[in-house]
Amino acid sequence: MAMPPRSKTAVDRRADELDTIASVLPIDRRDELAELLTDQDIETLRHLVNEGMGENTLRALTSDLAYLQAWSQAATGASPGRHPKPWL
């Protein structure tokens, strides 16, 4: 007997949405970003990727995001978005 499909959580839904703009996001952080970003954040990113930016701008942003992620992790020892409580 087949099990009924499990309804997706908000985080699962956001992870699926992030897959549609994976070309400009660090894919190894997809699940973490799905937890950190809001639905509005993801919708804004999708709009910018799909309609609002040229290819060179997207490449530059992708590079910048990777640099900022590496810098943040080196400086704090934590992934971006996971800063110690006193920083928030």
Order of alpha helices (4+ residues) and beta strands (2+ residues): alpha-alpha-alpha-alpha
